Amino acid sequence: MFSWLSEERASIAAVIIVTLLLCLVISIVIGLKQTAYRAKDEVFGDPERTLGGWYWTLTGISSILLLWFYFSWGMARAFFPETGNELCQAAKIDTAIAPITAALPINSRYFKSTTLTRRNLEQLEILEKNLPVDVYDKAEQEKLFRIILQSKQIIEIFSNPKNQSSDSIRAFKTIQDGFRELSKTLGFGYKGLIPDPEALAQPKWGTDLTEIPLLPTTPRGVLLDKTSQDAKLLTKLFLKTRNNSAAADALIKTTKEMINNIKESNEASDFEEEILSKRFAYVKAVERIFRRLDDGTIFPPSALDNLSNSVNDFFLAITETRGSLNIVDRIFVPGDGVVKSKTQCTEQGSGRWLPKPTDVIATFLKLANPDIEGGGGYKGSTLLWWKWIQIADILAFFIPDSLIDLFPGDYGRHSETGVFQPNFKDKALALAQGDIYLGAVPMLDGHIWDSLFRVIVALALGIGLGVPLGIYMGISRFFKSFFDPIIELYRPVPPLAWAPLVLTIFGIQDDGKIFLLFMVAFAIMVISARTGASGTQLSKIRASHSLGASDRQILRYVILPNAMPEILTGIRISIGVCWGTLVAAEMLAGTTGIGFIENVARVVSNYELIWVTILIMGLLGLAFDILMRWAIVKTIPWRGKG
């Protein structure tokens, strides 16, 4: 069943997209009707106006998902499943003739020969003006000026049509005719062409490690693929073509000898290191330009005109062959389309780093599979499952060994007969270390649970210790004056600044991460509780005193209820900050958890897995926040109504 869903993810995505479009339209219609219906009954600023509105929620979710489908190329794959493969075949042509188009004013404004000529002449002028006369004698200076002059003459010889080699003229004519023949072939169309069975047996777009099938799966793709193979032959001929001439060869030979003579004199000299460095650097710069000239890749200005025209006609023929693919590419494939590398075709732009929603779901389902041996989970651990855990291990987590050391008496000793009989203190230590079997209970397990466990324990400690301290700081001069400098000293420091130190002290186990999260939650809860307690209206406190209430009753029934809105808001903030800090801590040091998964995915550039972890973190954070909203409504229903 799962394999079928994975294979048909494009069709499933099409159904989802249509459903989302319907939801978007229906929700907007309902929202506009409800807004007009309630316009006269609602007052601006009334909190009741924010209640309900499920239709706008549906509008927002539908819009976000539709944008995700669009920019991830999910719509293109859903409604035009062969687009990726056909774009791959077209990209093969671009890759095949890339060396030719790089030499023509197609993807740039100038011929490559023009660019090389301009750049080399400009650099030769700079070298001529900046010749270091303080490190070369007169004879050497004249020789270097001669080298520069002859390099300019080489450029002039190559640029003169009279000196163009007959071999290059014939080669360009052959290449030009070849592109015209390819254009004619494309003009005949692709009717009657049939993909190979091997190509049709390839995994569908996005269902395999090779995201886009490389072999052509449509008649149009077959034509484009064959054209790319023929174009490769023309490119090979172009790359072998050189503008050789007797005049240039003679000048190149003498110039090369002069450069070698200068280099030999530099190597045989005993100048100071600074002078030698300048001499070597200058000769190296001159030789670098010369080497760009002696390979014969500069041609006369009009030598490639006919070839450029035939290549442009070839591109027009490709555009006509692509037909409806051009429209799909422009509308449904945002970004730079598909690029062909040596071994595969890859999506560019947003389609590269934004995986399709159905692919993310498929990756999540694979992670959620509890069968580790069957390929589920991640790095030997499930995503979220359960396992049997010893009760003694749970107790050992909460009972420190040092507490047992405080018990009266000594630990047991072995007898003279070599027998060890444990006493009460030994048994207590065994309990603290989890060495006693007390049965087992089912417990959640996996990467998600590991992260949740760390956050929940740290929040419990932060709330349990931070709220009482914050309350007393709000009502006691001693507590405020004593603890305020300590709290305010470490609170502004970013949590990740503490992470290296805390993880160094505690190691990469859970206690280090829990302590780091506790530091975050503790400071937030102290500030929230203190603000809530100190904000209690004095009239309420004086009225309580006048009615005979004790300090404990005032704290319980006046100050604490007044501080509850701030405390619960602080818990909401703590959850968000702790969650973000935990993921960062797990990325720094950890072998389990959501942050650990994302860190490994980042290293291997697994974008689908990265987005899975992002969505898991977002959904868990949303679940926490919804829970806190429910708790706020149930705990302080008077909020905003006083």
C-alpha positions as CSV (number, residue, x, y, z in Angstrom):
1,M,0.0,0.0,0.0
2,F,2.7,2.4,1.0
3,S,4.7,1.7,-2.2
4,W,1.7,2.4,-4.3
5,L,1.1,5.7,-2.5
6,S,4.8,6.6,-3.1
7,E,4.6,5.7,-6.8
8,E,1.4,7.7,-7.3
9,R,2.3,10.7,-5.3
10,A,2.0,13.0,-8.3
11,S,-1.7,11.9,-8.8
12,I,-2.4,12.2,-5.1
13,A,-0.9,15.7,-5.2
14,A,-3.2,16.7,-8.1
15,V,-6.2,15.6,-6.0
16,I,-4.9,17.6,-3.0
17,I,-4.3,20.7,-5.1
18,V,-7.8,20.7,-6.5
19,T,-9.2,20.2,-3.0
20,L,-7.1,23.1,-1.7
21,L,-8.3,25.3,-4.5
22,L,-11.9,24.5,-3.6
23,C,-11.3,25.1,0.1
24,L,-9.7,28.4,-0.7
25,V,-12.6,29.6,-2.8
26,I,-15.3,28.4,-0.4
27,S,-13.6,29.8,2.7
28,I,-13.2,33.2,1.1
29,V,-16.8,33.3,0.1
30,I,-18.0,32.2,3.6
31,G,-15.6,34.7,5.2
32,L,-16.9,37.6,3.2
33,K,-20.5,36.7,3.9
34,Q,-19.8,36.4,7.7
35,T,-17.9,39.7,7.7
36,A,-20.8,41.5,6.1
37,Y,-23.3,39.7,8.4
38,R,-21.5,40.7,11.6
39,A,-20.4,44.1,10.6
40,K,-23.1,45.9,12.5
41,D,-23.0,43.7,15.6
42,E,-19.2,43.9,16.3
43,V,-17.3,46.8,17.8
44,F,-13.7,47.5,16.9
45,G,-11.4,46.4,19.7
46,D,-13.8,43.8,21.2
47,P,-11.8,40.6,21.9
48,E,-14.9,38.6,20.9
49,R,-14.3,39.6,17.3
50,T,-11.3,37.3,17.2
51,L,-13.2,34.2,18.3
52,G,-14.3,31.7,15.6
53,G,-13.2,32.5,12.1
54,W,-12.4,29.0,11.1
55,Y,-12.9,29.9,7.5
56,W,-10.1,32.4,7.5
57,T,-7.9,29.8,9.1
58,L,-8.8,27.5,6.2
59,T,-8.0,30.3,3.8
60,G,-4.6,30.8,5.3
61,I,-3.7,27.1,5.3
62,S,-4.9,26.6,1.8
63,S,-3.0,29.6,0.5
64,I,0.3,28.5,2.2
65,L,0.0,24.9,0.9
66,L,-0.9,26.1,-2.6
67,L,2.2,28.4,-2.6
68,W,4.3,25.5,-1.4
69,F,3.0,23.2,-4.2
70,Y,3.7,25.9,-6.8
71,F,7.2,27.0,-5.8
72,S,8.3,23.4,-5.1
73,W,7.2,22.4,-8.6
74,G,4.6,20.2,-7.0
75,M,1.9,21.6,-9.3
76,A,4.1,20.9,-12.4
77,R,4.7,17.3,-11.4
78,A,1.0,16.8,-10.4
79,F,-0.6,18.0,-13.6
80,F,2.4,17.6,-16.1
81,P,4.3,14.5,-14.8
82,E,6.5,14.3,-17.9
83,T,7.6,17.9,-17.7
84,G,10.7,17.1,-15.6
85,N,11.9,14.4,-18.0
86,E,11.4,16.5,-21.1
87,L,13.1,19.5,-19.5
88,C,16.0,17.2,-18.6
89,Q,16.3,16.2,-22.3
90,A,16.3,19.9,-23.3
91,A,19.0,20.6,-20.7
92,K,21.1,17.9,-22.2
93,I,21.3,20.0,-25.4
94,D,22.3,23.1,-23.4
95,T,25.0,21.1,-21.7
96,A,26.2,19.5,-25.0
97,I,26.7,22.8,-26.8
98,A,27.8,24.9,-23.8
99,P,31.4,25.3,-25.1
100,I,30.0,26.6,-28.4
101,T,27.5,29.0,-26.9
102,A,30.2,30.2,-24.5
103,A,32.2,31.3,-27.6
104,L,29.2,33.1,-29.2
105,P,27.2,36.2,-28.1
106,I,24.3,34.1,-27.1
107,N,24.5,33.9,-23.3
108,S,26.8,37.0,-23.2
109,R,27.1,40.2,-25.1
110,Y,30.5,39.5,-26.9
111,F,32.2,36.8,-28.8
112,K,34.7,34.9,-26.6
113,S,37.5,36.0,-29.0
114,T,36.5,39.6,-28.4
115,T,36.5,39.2,-24.6
116,L,39.9,37.5,-24.6
117,T,41.3,40.2,-26.9
118,R,40.1,43.0,-24.7
119,R,41.1,41.4,-21.5
120,N,44.6,40.4,-22.7
121,L,45.4,43.8,-24.2
122,E,44.2,45.6,-21.1
123,Q,46.4,43.4,-18.9
124,L,49.4,43.8,-21.2
125,E,49.0,47.6,-21.0
126,I,48.9,47.4,-17.2
127,L,52.0,45.2,-17.2
128,E,53.8,47.5,-19.5
129,K,53.1,50.6,-17.3
130,N,54.0,48.8,-14.1
131,L,57.2,47.1,-15.1
132,P,59.4,47.0,-11.9
133,V,62.5,48.9,-13.2
134,D,64.1,48.6,-9.8
135,V,64.6,44.9,-10.0
136,Y,65.5,44.5,-13.7
137,D,68.5,45.9,-15.6
138,K,68.2,47.7,-18.9
139,A,68.7,44.7,-21.1
140,E,66.1,42.7,-19.2
141,Q,63.6,45.6,-19.3
142,E,64.0,45.8,-23.1
143,K,63.5,42.0,-23.4
144,L,60.3,42.2,-21.3
145,F,59.0,45.1,-23.3
146,R,59.7,43.0,-26.4
147,I,57.7,40.1,-24.9
148,I,54.8,42.4,-24.3
149,L,55.0,43.8,-27.8
150,Q,55.1,40.4,-29.4
151,S,52.2,39.2,-27.3
152,K,50.2,42.1,-28.8
153,Q,51.4,41.2,-32.2
154,I,50.2,37.6,-31.7
155,I,46.7,38.9,-30.9
156,E,46.8,41.1,-34.0
157,I,47.8,38.1,-36.2
158,F,45.0,35.9,-34.8
159,S,42.5,38.7,-35.3
160,N,43.4,39.3,-39.0
161,P,41.0,37.3,-41.3
162,K,43.9,36.9,-43.8
163,N,45.8,34.8,-41.2
164,Q,42.9,32.5,-40.2
165,S,43.8,28.9,-40.8
166,S,42.0,27.0,-43.5
167,D,41.4,24.1,-41.1
168,S,39.4,26.3,-38.8
169,I,37.4,27.7,-41.7
170,R,36.5,24.2,-42.9
171,A,35.7,23.1,-39.3
172,F,33.4,26.0,-38.7
173,K,31.7,25.3,-42.0
174,T,31.1,21.7,-41.0
175,I,29.8,22.7,-37.6
176,Q,27.5,25.3,-39.1
177,D,26.1,22.8,-41.6
178,G,25.7,20.3,-38.8
179,F,23.5,22.7,-36.8
180,R,21.4,23.4,-39.8
181,E,20.8,19.7,-40.3
182,L,19.8,19.3,-36.7
183,S,17.4,22.2,-37.1
184,K,15.8,20.4,-40.1
185,T,15.6,17.2,-38.1
186,L,13.8,19.0,-35.3
187,G,11.5,20.5,-37.8
188,F,10.3,17.0,-38.9
189,G,8.8,16.5,-35.4
190,Y,8.8,13.5,-33.1
191,K,5.8,11.5,-34.4
192,G,6.6,7.9,-34.6
193,L,9.5,8.0,-32.0
194,I,9.1,5.5,-29.2
195,P,11.0,5.5,-25.8
196,D,13.0,2.5,-24.9
197,P,11.6,-0.1,-22.5
198,E,14.5,0.7,-20.2
199,A,13.5,4.3,-20.1
200,L,9.9,3.5,-19.4
201,A,11.0,1.3,-16.5
202,Q,12.7,4.1,-14.7
203,P,11.3,5.3,-11.3
204,K,8.9,8.2,-11.7
205,W,9.9,11.8,-11.1
206,G,10.8,12.3,-7.4
207,T,10.3,8.7,-6.3
208,D,14.0,7.6,-6.4
209,L,17.4,9.0,-5.4
210,T,17.8,10.1,-9.0
211,E,15.0,12.7,-8.8
212,I,14.4,13.2,-12.5
213,P,14.6,10.2,-14.9
214,L,17.6,10.6,-17.1
215,L,16.5,8.5,-20.1
216,P,13.8,10.0,-22.3
217,T,10.3,8.7,-21.5
218,T,8.2,10.6,-24.2
219,P,8.5,10.9,-28.0
220,R,9.5,14.6,-27.7
221,G,12.1,13.6,-25.1
222,V,13.5,11.0,-27.5
223,L,14.0,13.6,-30.2
224,L,15.6,16.0,-27.8
225,D,17.9,13.3,-26.4
226,K,19.0,12.2,-29.9
227,T,19.6,15.8,-30.9
228,S,21.9,16.3,-27.8
229,Q,24.0,13.3,-28.8
230,D,24.5,14.6,-32.3
231,A,25.3,18.1,-30.9
232,K,28.0,16.6,-28.7
233,L,29.9,15.5,-31.9
234,L,29.8,19.0,-33.2
235,T,31.0,20.4,-29.9
236,K,34.0,17.9,-29.9
237,L,35.0,19.2,-33.4
238,F,34.6,22.8,-32.1
239,L,36.9,22.2,-29.1
240,K,39.6,20.7,-31.3
241,T,39.5,23.7,-33.7
242,R,42.5,26.0,-33.4
243,N,43.4,29.2,-35.3
244,N,47.0,28.2,-36.3
245,S,49.1,30.2,-38.7
246,A,52.8,30.2,-39.6
247,A,53.3,33.8,-38.7
248,A,51.8,33.3,-35.2
249,D,53.7,30.1,-34.6
250,A,57.0,31.7,-35.3
251,L,56.3,34.7,-33.1
252,I,55.0,32.3,-30.3
253,K,58.2,30.3,-30.5
254,T,60.5,33.3,-30.1
255,T,58.3,34.8,-27.3
256,K,58.4,31.6,-25.4
257,E,62.2,31.4,-25.7
258,M,62.5,34.9,-24.3
259,I,60.2,34.2,-21.4
260,N,62.2,31.0,-20.6
261,N,65.5,33.0,-20.7
262,I,64.1,35.5,-18.1
263,K,62.9,32.6,-15.9
264,E,66.3,31.0,-16.1
265,S,68.1,34.2,-15.1
266,N,65.8,34.6,-12.2
267,E,66.5,31.0,-11.0
268,A,70.3,31.5,-11.4
269,S,70.4,34.9,-9.7
270,D,71.4,35.5,-6.1
271,F,69.2,38.6,-5.4
272,E,67.6,39.3,-2.1
273,E,64.3,37.4,-1.4
274,E,62.2,40.6,-1.8
275,I,63.7,41.4,-5.2
276,L,63.4,37.8,-6.4
277,S,59.8,37.7,-5.4
278,K,59.0,40.8,-7.5
279,R,60.9,39.3,-10.5
280,F,59.2,36.0,-10.3
281,A,55.7,37.6,-9.9
282,Y,56.1,39.9,-12.9
283,V,57.4,37.1,-15.2
284,K,54.6,34.8,-14.0
285,A,52.0,37.5,-14.9
286,V,53.5,38.0,-18.4
287,E,53.6,34.2,-19.0
288,R,50.0,33.7,-17.8
289,I,48.8,36.1,-20.6
290,F,51.1,34.4,-23.1
291,R,49.7,31.0,-22.4
292,R,46.2,32.2,-23.1
293,L,47.4,33.3,-26.5
294,D,49.5,30.4,-27.7
295,D,46.5,27.9,-27.7
296,G,45.0,29.6,-30.8
297,T,41.5,30.2,-29.5
298,I,41.3,33.8,-30.7
299,F,39.6,34.1,-34.2
300,P,38.9,37.0,-36.5
301,P,35.9,39.2,-35.6
302,S,33.7,37.8,-38.3
303,A,34.9,34.2,-38.3
304,L,32.0,32.9,-36.2
305,D,29.2,35.0,-37.6
306,N,27.7,32.2,-39.8
307,L,28.1,29.7,-37.0
308,S,26.3,32.1,-34.6
309,N,23.4,32.4,-37.0
310,S,23.1,28.7,-37.4
311,V,23.1,28.1,-33.6
312,N,20.4,30.8,-33.2
313,D,18.3,29.1,-35.8
314,F,18.9,25.8,-33.9
315,F,17.6,27.3,-30.7
316,L,14.5,28.6,-32.5
317,A,13.9,25.0,-33.8
318,I,14.3,23.7,-30.2
319,T,11.7,26.3,-29.0
320,E,9.3,25.1,-31.6
321,T,9.9,21.5,-30.7
322,R,9.3,22.2,-27.1
323,G,5.9,23.6,-27.9
324,S,3.6,23.4,-24.9
325,L,6.6,22.6,-22.7
326,N,7.6,26.3,-23.0
327,I,4.3,27.4,-21.4
328,V,4.6,24.8,-18.6
329,D,8.2,25.8,-18.0
330,R,7.4,29.5,-17.8
331,I,4.2,29.2,-15.6
332,F,4.6,26.1,-13.5
333,V,8.4,25.8,-13.1
334,P,9.6,28.9,-11.3
335,G,13.4,29.4,-11.2
336,D,16.1,28.3,-13.7
337,G,14.4,25.1,-14.8
338,V,16.4,21.9,-15.0
339,V,20.1,21.6,-15.4
340,K,22.0,18.6,-16.7
341,S,25.2,17.6,-14.9
342,K,27.5,14.7,-15.7
343,T,25.4,12.0,-14.2
344,Q,21.9,13.5,-13.5
345,C,19.4,16.2,-14.1
346,T,18.7,18.5,-11.1
347,E,16.0,21.1,-10.4
348,Q,17.2,24.6,-10.0
349,G,15.7,27.6,-8.1
350,S,13.1,27.0,-5.4
351,G,12.4,23.5,-6.7
352,R,15.9,22.5,-5.6
353,W,15.8,23.6,-1.9
354,L,12.0,23.4,-1.4
355,P,10.9,19.8,-1.6
356,K,7.4,19.0,-2.7
357,P,4.8,18.4,0.0
358,T,4.1,14.8,-1.0
359,D,7.8,14.1,-1.0
360,V,8.1,15.5,2.5
361,I,5.2,13.3,3.6
362,A,6.8,10.2,2.1
363,T,10.0,11.0,3.9
364,F,8.1,11.5,7.2
365,L,6.3,8.2,6.8
366,K,9.6,6.4,6.2
367,L,11.0,8.0,9.4
368,A,7.8,7.1,11.3
369,N,8.0,3.5,10.4
370,P,9.0,1.7,13.6
371,D,10.6,-1.2,11.8
372,I,14.3,-0.2,12.1
373,E,15.5,-3.3,10.3
374,G,13.1,-2.6,7.4
375,G,14.6,0.8,6.8
376,G,12.4,2.8,9.2
377,G,13.5,5.3,11.8
378,Y,16.7,7.2,11.6
379,K,20.2,6.2,12.7
380,G,19.1,3.2,14.6
381,S,16.3,4.9,16.5
382,T,12.6,5.3,15.8
383,L,10.9,8.7,15.3
384,L,8.2,8.1,17.9
385,W,7.3,4.7,19.2
386,W,7.3,2.9,22.6
387,K,9.5,0.4,24.4
388,W,9.6,-1.4,27.7
389,I,11.7,0.4,30.3
390,Q,12.8,-0.7,33.7
391,I,11.1,1.0,36.7
392,A,14.4,1.0,38.5
393,D,16.0,3.1,35.7
394,I,13.3,5.7,36.1
395,L,13.9,5.9,39.8
396,A,17.6,6.0,39.3
397,F,17.2,9.1,37.1
398,F,15.6,11.0,40.0
399,I,17.7,9.6,42.9
400,P,21.3,10.9,43.0
401,D,24.0,8.5,44.3
402,S,25.3,11.2,46.6
403,L,22.0,11.2,48.5
404,I,22.6,7.6,49.5
405,D,26.0,8.6,50.8
406,L,24.3,10.8,53.4
407,F,22.5,7.9,55.0
408,P,23.9,6.9,58.4
409,G,26.2,3.9,58.6
410,D,28.7,2.3,56.3
411,Y,28.4,0.3,53.2
412,G,28.7,-3.4,53.6
413,R,31.9,-5.4,53.6
414,H,32.7,-9.0,52.5
415,S,33.0,-11.5,55.3
416,E,36.1,-13.5,56.3
417,T,34.7,-16.4,54.2
418,G,34.6,-14.1,51.1
419,V,30.8,-13.7,51.1
420,F,29.2,-10.3,50.6
421,Q,25.9,-9.7,52.3
422,P,24.4,-6.3,51.4
423,N,22.9,-4.1,54.1
424,F,20.2,-1.5,53.9
425,K,22.6,1.2,52.5
426,D,23.8,-1.2,49.8
427,K,20.3,-1.9,48.8
428,A,19.4,1.8,48.7
429,L,22.5,2.5,46.5
430,A,21.4,-0.3,44.2
431,L,18.0,1.4,43.9
432,A,19.6,4.7,43.1
433,Q,21.8,3.1,40.4
434,G,18.9,1.1,38.9
435,D,20.4,-2.3,39.7
436,I,17.2,-3.7,41.3
437,Y,14.5,-5.2,39.2
438,L,11.1,-3.6,40.0
439,G,9.3,-4.6,36.8
440,A,8.9,-2.7,33.5
441,V,6.4,-0.3,32.1
442,P,5.8,0.9,28.5
443,M,7.4,4.2,27.7
444,L,7.5,6.4,24.7
445,D,10.7,6.2,22.7
446,G,12.3,7.8,19.6
447,H,13.8,11.0,18.4
448,I,10.7,13.1,19.0
449,W,10.2,11.7,22.5
450,D,13.8,12.4,23.4
451,S,13.4,16.1,22.5
452,L,10.0,16.3,24.2
453,F,11.3,14.7,27.4
454,R,14.2,17.2,27.6
455,V,11.8,20.1,27.2
456,I,9.2,18.9,29.6
457,V,11.7,18.1,32.4
458,A,13.4,21.4,32.0
459,L,10.1,23.3,31.9
460,A,8.9,21.5,35.0
461,L,12.1,22.4,36.9
462,G,12.0,26.0,35.6
463,I,8.4,26.5,36.5
464,G,8.7,24.8,39.9
465,L,11.7,26.8,41.0
466,G,11.2,30.0,39.0
467,V,7.6,30.9,39.9
468,P,8.0,30.8,43.7
469,L,11.2,32.8,43.5
470,G,9.6,35.3,41.2
471,I,6.5,35.7,43.4
472,Y,8.7,36.3,46.5
473,M,10.9,38.8,44.5
474,G,7.7,40.7,43.8
475,I,6.7,41.0,47.4
476,S,10.0,40.8,49.4
477,R,12.7,43.5,49.4
478,F,15.3,40.9,50.5
479,F,14.5,38.4,47.7
480,K,14.3,41.1,45.0
481,S,17.6,42.8,46.1
482,F,19.5,39.5,46.6
483,F,18.4,37.6,43.5
484,D,17.8,40.3,41.0
485,P,21.5,41.0,40.1
486,I,22.1,37.3,39.7
487,I,19.1,36.7,37.4
488,E,19.7,39.9,35.3
489,L,23.4,39.0,34.9
490,Y,22.9,35.7,33.0
491,R,19.4,36.3,31.6
492,P,20.5,38.6,28.7
493,V,23.2,36.1,27.6
494,P,22.0,34.1,24.6
495,P,21.3,30.4,25.5
496,L,23.7,29.2,22.8
497,A,26.5,31.2,24.4
498,W,26.1,28.9,27.5
499,A,25.8,25.8,25.4
500,P,29.5,25.0,24.9
501,L,30.3,25.5,28.5
502,V,27.3,23.5,29.8
503,L,27.9,20.7,27.3
504,T,31.6,20.6,28.3
505,I,30.7,20.2,32.0
506,F,27.8,17.8,31.7
507,G,28.8,16.0,28.4
508,I,26.4,15.2,25.5
509,Q,23.9,13.3,27.7
510,D,20.5,14.5,28.6
511,D,21.5,16.2,31.8
512,G,23.5,18.8,30.0
513,K,20.8,19.7,27.6
514,I,18.1,19.7,30.4
515,F,20.3,22.0,32.5
516,L,20.7,24.4,29.6
517,L,17.0,24.5,29.0
518,F,16.4,24.9,32.7
519,M,18.5,28.0,32.7
520,V,16.4,29.4,29.9
521,A,13.0,28.6,31.4
522,F,14.1,29.6,35.0
523,A,15.0,33.2,34.0
524,I,11.8,33.7,32.0
525,M,9.6,32.3,34.7
526,V,11.2,34.4,37.4
527,I,10.7,37.6,35.4
528,S,7.1,36.7,34.5
529,A,6.1,35.8,38.1
530,R,7.9,38.8,39.6
531,T,6.2,41.2,37.1
532,G,2.8,39.6,37.8
533,A,3.2,39.7,41.6
534,S,4.5,43.3,41.7
535,G,1.7,44.5,39.5
536,T,-1.0,43.6,41.9
537,Q,-3.2,46.6,42.7
538,L,-2.5,48.1,46.1
539,S,-6.2,48.8,46.7
540,K,-6.9,45.0,46.6
541,I,-4.2,44.2,49.0
542,R,-5.3,46.9,51.5
543,A,-8.9,45.8,51.2
544,S,-7.8,42.2,52.0
545,H,-5.9,43.4,55.1
546,S,-8.9,45.4,56.2
547,L,-11.0,42.3,55.9
548,G,-8.6,40.4,58.2
549,A,-6.8,38.3,55.7
550,S,-3.5,36.8,56.7
551,D,-0.3,37.1,54.6
552,R,-0.7,33.6,53.4
553,Q,-4.3,34.2,52.3
554,I,-3.3,37.4,50.5
555,L,-0.6,35.6,48.7
556,R,-2.9,32.7,47.8
557,Y,-6.1,34.5,46.9
558,V,-4.9,38.0,45.8
559,I,-1.3,38.1,44.5
560,L,-1.1,34.6,42.9
561,P,-4.4,35.1,40.8
562,N,-3.2,38.5,39.8
563,A,0.2,37.0,38.7
564,M,-1.4,34.1,36.8
565,P,-1.8,35.8,33.4
566,E,1.9,36.8,33.5
567,I,3.0,33.3,34.7
568,L,1.0,31.5,31.9
569,T,2.3,33.9,29.3
570,G,5.8,33.3,30.6
571,I,5.2,29.5,30.2
572,R,4.2,30.1,26.6
573,I,7.4,32.1,25.9
574,S,9.5,29.5,27.8
575,I,8.2,26.7,25.6
576,G,9.1,28.5,22.4
577,V,12.6,29.5,23.6
578,C,13.4,26.1,25.1
579,W,12.3,24.4,22.0
580,G,14.5,26.5,19.8
581,T,17.4,26.2,22.2
582,L,17.0,22.4,22.5
583,V,17.2,21.9,18.7
584,A,20.4,24.1,18.6
585,A,21.9,22.1,21.5
586,E,21.1,18.8,19.8
587,M,22.8,20.1,16.6
588,L,25.9,20.9,18.6
589,A,26.1,17.7,20.6
590,G,23.7,14.8,20.4
591,T,23.0,11.4,19.0
592,T,19.2,11.6,19.2
593,G,16.5,14.2,18.8
594,I,15.0,16.4,16.1
595,G,18.0,18.7,16.1
596,F,20.4,15.8,15.6
597,I,18.4,14.6,12.6
598,E,18.4,18.1,11.0
599,N,22.2,18.5,11.6
600,V,22.9,15.2,9.8
601,A,20.5,16.2,7.0
602,R,22.3,19.5,6.7
603,V,25.7,17.9,6.3
604,V,24.5,15.6,3.5
605,S,22.2,18.3,1.9
606,N,19.1,16.2,2.3
607,Y,16.5,19.0,1.8
608,E,13.5,16.8,2.2
609,L,14.7,15.6,5.6
610,I,15.5,19.1,6.7
611,W,12.0,20.2,5.9
612,V,10.5,17.2,7.7
613,T,12.4,18.2,10.9
614,I,11.3,21.9,10.4
615,L,7.6,20.8,10.1
616,I,7.9,18.4,13.1
617,M,9.3,21.2,15.2
618,G,6.6,23.6,14.0
619,L,3.8,21.2,14.6
620,L,5.0,20.3,18.1
621,G,5.5,24.0,18.9
622,L,1.9,24.6,17.7
623,A,0.6,21.7,19.8
624,F,2.3,23.2,22.9
625,D,0.9,26.6,22.2
626,I,-2.7,25.3,21.6
627,L,-2.4,23.4,24.9
628,M,-1.3,26.6,26.7
629,R,-4.2,28.6,25.1
630,W,-6.6,26.0,26.4
631,A,-5.0,26.2,29.9
632,I,-5.2,30.0,29.9
633,V,-8.9,29.9,29.0
634,K,-9.6,27.3,31.7
635,T,-7.3,28.8,34.4
636,I,-7.9,32.5,34.1
637,P,-11.2,33.0,32.3
638,W,-11.5,36.5,33.6
639,R,-8.5,37.7,31.6
640,G,-9.3,40.7,29.4
641,K,-12.8,41.1,30.9
642,G,-12.0,43.0,34.1
